[in-house]
Amino acid sequence: MFITSSRHVRRFFSTGLVLTLFLAVTLTTPPTTTRAAGCSQPFCAVDVGKYWINNNLWGQSSGSGWQAVWDTYLSGNTMGWGTNWSWAGQSNQVKSYSSVVLGWHWGWRRSGTGLPAQISANRNVNTGWNYSVSQSGTMNVAYDCWLHTISNPSWNNNPTDEVMIWLYRAGGAGPLGTYQATVNLAGTSWDLYRGNIGWNVFSFIRRTNTTNQTLNIRDFLNHLVSRGWVSNSKYLTSVEAGTEVFIGNGRVDTNSYFCNVQ
């Protein structure tokens, strides 16, 4: 079964109750801030340096359930965090996308992100993600990047383009749009899909699941530019990394994550 990710405007957060989760973390690379903050309210947020974790339940109306997020550590620009969930309801509708946000998400929350970055500037957007997955149901682990024609969008400036990079999927989860090609980027093969939901949606689906990936988002944007699908005058305004859940129970623990715009 091939279940399509249906993309909608993800509402901006409202601050929720912060819960203490008593997480123990042992690290070898100082300086490190060990943390144990989390939240379970819809659209609540946890600030972690230049990032923030968004407990984004944008599709919760298509089912019933819950989701929580927490952070575990911050060491320079590298962080750890986690999310768990339990969802029932429509199996072909996304319920939630808990994610780490760098940059814009219907507004700006944190400074020092290095964004926006115009594609034509050809800046490196290096990122690495190491995580573990325990789940039953339908879900994916993916980057979600937003593009605008303006450099400083506010809450009411919808993006023109959405670029997703799927690292992991289970339970028949599949992207919006239609298959276009198989491309080689970041040392592996990706199936490229193209669709539109009021803005363009481009999805790079890794042909084999992984729980450990490093890549340069610039390479994926430049590939779309080379096809004539995206103008290099547009701005990358946001890089988000998280888990889309359609249905089921599960947990994703991020051992390390970073995204640096250079």
C-alpha positions in Angstrom: 0.0 0.0 0.0 1.3 3.5 -0.9 0.0 6.1 1.5 0.5 9.7 0.4 1.8 12.5 2.6 -0.8 15.2 2.4 0.8 18.5 3.0 -1.0 21.5 4.6 0.0 24.7 6.3 1.5 23.8 9.6 0.2 26.2 12.2 2.6 28.2 14.3 3.0 27.0 17.9 1.3 28.2 21.0 3.5 27.7 24.0 2.5 24.7 26.1 3.3 23.2 29.5 6.9 22.1 29.9 7.2 18.7 31.5 10.3 17.3 33.2 11.3 13.9 31.7 14.4 13.1 33.7 16.7 12.0 30.9 20.3 11.0 31.6 22.9 11.8 28.9 26.6 11.0 28.9 28.7 12.9 26.4 32.4 13.1 25.7 32.7 16.4 23.8 32.6 19.5 25.8 31.2 22.2 26.2 27.8 20.5 26.7 24.6 21.6 28.2 22.7 18.6 29.5 19.0 19.2 29.3 15.7 17.4 30.2 12.9 19.6 29.0 9.9 18.5 27.0 6.3 19.1 26.3 3.2 17.2 25.1 0.7 20.0 24.4 -0.2 20.6 20.7 2.2 23.0 19.0 4.2 23.5 22.2 7.9 24.4 21.7 11.3 23.6 23.3 14.1 26.1 22.5 17.6 24.4 22.0 20.2 27.0 21.0 19.6 28.2 17.4 17.0 25.4 17.0 13.6 24.8 18.5 11.5 21.6 18.7 8.0 22.0 17.4 5.4 19.5 18.7 3.5 20.0 15.5 0.1 18.2 15.4 -1.1 19.9 12.2 -3.2 16.9 11.1 -4.7 15.8 14.4 -8.3 16.4 13.2 -8.0 13.3 11.0 -7.7 11.0 14.1 -7.2 10.8 17.8 -4.1 10.3 19.9 -1.1 12.2 21.3 2.5 13.1 20.7 5.3 14.4 22.9 8.8 15.9 22.3 11.8 16.4 24.5 15.4 17.5 24.1 18.4 15.7 25.7 21.5 17.8 25.1 23.2 20.7 23.2 26.9 20.6 22.4 27.9 23.5 20.2 25.6 23.2 17.1 24.9 19.5 17.8 21.8 18.4 19.7 19.9 15.4 20.8 16.1 15.1 21.1 13.3 12.6 21.0 9.6 12.1 20.2 7.0 9.5 20.9 3.4 9.1 19.8 0.2 7.1 19.6 -2.3 7.8 16.8 -5.5 6.2 15.5 -7.8 7.4 12.7 -7.5 7.8 8.9 -4.5 5.7 7.8 -3.8 7.9 4.8 -3.6 11.2 6.6 -0.6 12.7 8.4 -1.4 13.4 12.1 1.7 15.1 13.2 5.3 16.2 12.3 7.4 16.7 15.4 10.5 18.4 14.2 13.6 20.4 14.9 13.2 23.8 13.2 16.1 25.9 11.9 14.8 29.2 10.6 11.3 30.2 9.6 8.1 28.4 10.4 5.2 30.8 9.8 7.4 33.3 11.6 10.9 33.5 13.2 11.6 32.2 16.7 15.4 31.9 17.1 18.4 34.0 15.9 21.8 32.9 14.6 20.4 30.3 12.2 22.3 31.4 9.1 19.0 31.7 7.2 17.7 32.9 4.9 20.1 31.9 2.2 19.6 32.6 -1.4 20.1 29.6 -3.6 22.3 31.5 -6.1 24.8 32.2 -3.2 25.6 28.5 -3.3 26.1 28.3 0.4 26.7 24.9 2.0 23.9 23.7 4.2 25.6 20.7 5.8 23.6 18.5 8.1 23.9 15.1 9.8 21.3 13.0 11.6 21.8 9.9 13.6 18.7 8.3 15.2 16.9 5.2 16.2 13.4 4.1 15.4 10.9 1.9 17.3 7.5 1.9 15.7 4.4 0.0 14.5 2.2 1.7 11.9 2.8 4.2 9.1 5.4 7.0 9.4 8.5 8.5 7.9 11.6 10.4 9.1 12.4 13.3 6.8 13.8 16.8 6.3 11.3 19.5 5.3 12.7 22.6 3.7 10.9 25.8 2.8 11.6 28.3 -0.1 10.3 31.8 -0.5 10.7 34.5 -3.2 11.4 37.0 -0.4 14.2 36.9 2.2 12.3 37.8 5.3 8.8 36.2 5.2 6.5 36.7 8.1 3.7 34.5 9.5 1.3 35.3 6.6 3.8 34.6 3.7 3.3 31.1 2.6 6.2 29.4 0.8 6.4 28.9 -2.9 8.2 25.5 -2.7 8.6 22.7 -0.2 11.5 20.3 -0.5 11.4 17.1 1.4 14.2 14.6 1.9 13.0 11.2 3.2 15.6 9.1 5.0 13.2 6.4 6.4 9.7 5.2 5.9 7.5 2.4 7.1 4.0 1.1 6.7 3.5 2.1 3.1 4.1 5.8 3.6 4.7 7.6 0.3 5.2 11.2 -1.0 2.7 13.5 -2.6 2.9 13.9 -6.4 4.2 11.7 -9.1 7.5 9.9 -9.7 9.9 11.9 -12.0 13.3 10.2 -11.9 15.9 8.4 -9.8 18.8 10.6 -8.9 22.2 10.1 -7.2 23.0 12.6 -4.4 24.8 12.4 -1.1 26.4 9.1 -2.1 23.1 7.2 -2.6 20.0 6.9 -4.8 16.7 8.8 -4.4 13.4 8.6 -6.1 12.3 12.2 -7.0 8.6 13.1 -6.9 6.8 16.3 -7.9 3.4 17.7 -6.8 1.6 20.8 -5.9 -0.8 21.7 -3.0 -0.9 25.5 -3.6 2.9 25.5 -3.5 5.3 23.1 -5.3 6.3 20.0 -3.4 9.5 18.1 -4.3 10.3 14.9 -2.5 13.5 13.0 -2.6 12.8 9.5 -1.2 15.9 7.5 -0.2 15.6 4.1 -2.0 16.9 2.3 1.1 16.1 3.3 4.7 18.9 4.7 6.9 19.2 5.9 10.5 22.5 7.7 9.9 22.8 10.3 7.1 25.0 13.3 6.3 24.3 15.5 3.3 24.4 19.0 1.9 20.9 20.4 1.3 22.5 22.8 -1.3 23.0 19.7 -3.6 19.3 18.9 -3.6 18.3 22.5 -4.3 20.8 22.8 -7.1 19.4 19.6 -8.6 16.0 21.2 -8.8 17.4 24.4 -10.2 19.2 22.3 -12.9 15.9 20.8 -14.0 14.4 24.3 -14.3 11.8 23.6 -11.6 13.1 26.1 -9.0 14.7 29.5 -9.6 18.0 30.1 -8.0 16.8 33.6 -7.0 14.6 32.0 -4.3 15.6 31.8 -0.6 16.0 28.8 1.6 14.2 30.1 4.7 13.9 26.9 6.8 15.3 23.5 7.4 13.2 21.2 9.5 14.0 17.6 10.5 11.4 15.3 12.0 8.9 12.5 11.9 5.6 12.4 10.0 3.1 10.0 11.6 0.0 8.7 9.8 -1.1 6.1 12.3 0.3 3.7 15.0 2.6 3.9 17.9 6.3 4.6 18.1 9.3 6.6 19.2 12.3 8.2 17.5 15.4 9.1 19.5 17.9 11.4 17.9 21.4 10.6 19.1 22.9 13.6 17.2 21.7 16.2 14.8 23.2 19.3 13.3 22.5 21.7 10.5 25.0 24.5 9.7 24.7 27.1 7.0 28.1 28.3 5.8 
